[in-house]
Amino acid sequence: MPTAFPPPVNVSPLIKFCRWSFLLTGIAYGAFWQSRYTSRELSLKDVKTKEKAARDAKLAEEKARNAAAELENIAKMLAGTSK
C-alpha cells in the first residue's frame, strides 16, 4: 500500500501577495470594462429603438401597399381583364 502524500509546502508570503494582487486587479479590470460596455450598449439601445420604430412604420406602409396591389390584381382577375 502506498504511503500518504507528503505535507504541503509553505508558500512564500510574497507569492501569496502577488496571487491575491493579480486576482483583485483582474476583478477590478473586468468590472471597469463591464461598466464601459454596459453604458455603451445602453446608449446604442436608444438609437436602435428609434430606428426600429422607423423601420416598423416603413414595413407597415410597404405591407399595406402590397395588400392593396394584391387586391387590385384579384379584382382584375375576377373581372377577366388580366391576360
C-alpha atoms as one frame of an Amber mdcrd trajectory, in Angstrom:
protein
   0.000   0.000   0.000   1.462   3.397  -0.975   2.372   5.898   1.672   0.453
   9.122   2.311   1.186  12.265   0.416   3.996  14.453   1.738   2.973  17.523
   3.764   2.157  20.647   1.710   4.911  23.123   1.041   4.632  26.512   2.720
   4.069  29.235   0.137   6.089  32.406   0.421   4.128  35.467   1.649   5.405
  37.367  -1.409   3.864  34.766  -3.737   0.599  34.852  -1.790   0.554  38.642
  -2.006   1.202  38.549  -5.777  -1.536  35.974  -6.354  -4.112  37.977  -4.406
  -2.990  41.216  -6.061  -3.394  39.731  -9.532  -6.772  38.278  -8.627  -8.102
  41.582  -7.296  -6.577  43.516 -10.198  -8.290  41.153 -12.656 -11.642  41.579
 -10.920 -11.276  45.379 -10.947 -10.225  45.326 -14.616 -13.242  43.178 -15.546
 -15.637  45.388 -13.585 -14.244  48.504 -15.271 -14.667  47.138 -18.791 -18.072
  45.645 -17.988 -19.333  49.051 -16.891 -17.954  50.669 -20.053 -19.597  48.066
 -22.294 -22.878  48.318 -20.387 -23.055  52.095 -20.752 -22.161  51.845 -24.451
 -24.897  49.265 -25.064 -27.475  51.341 -23.192 -26.712  54.350 -25.369 -26.984
  52.191 -28.503 -30.261  50.747 -27.238 -31.928  54.173 -27.519 -30.705  54.564
 -31.105 -31.854  51.049 -32.007 -35.294  51.724 -30.513 -35.727  54.840 -32.660
 -34.529  53.017 -35.769 -36.881  50.114 -35.046 -39.876  52.460 -34.860 -38.978
  53.978 -38.245 -38.326  50.534 -39.757 -41.631  49.166 -38.439 -43.533  52.133
 -39.904 -41.839  51.603 -43.274 -42.638  47.873 -43.228 -46.277  48.550 -42.317
 -46.573  51.022 -45.205 -44.995  48.535 -47.617 -47.285  45.760 -46.370 -50.361
  47.961 -46.888 -49.159  48.897 -50.374 -48.606  45.227 -51.268 -52.023  44.270
 -49.907 -53.683  46.999 -51.992 -51.824  45.841 -55.122 -52.841  42.249 -54.450
 -56.490  43.231 -54.031 -56.300  45.175 -57.281 -54.841  42.134 -59.079 -57.547
  39.884 -57.628 -60.217  42.337 -58.773 -58.730  42.364 -62.294 -58.613  38.565
 -62.367 -62.254  38.322 -61.239 -63.286  40.858 -63.875 -61.450  38.852 -66.525
 -59.279  41.710 -67.780 -55.960  40.126 -66.818 -54.374  38.344 -69.815
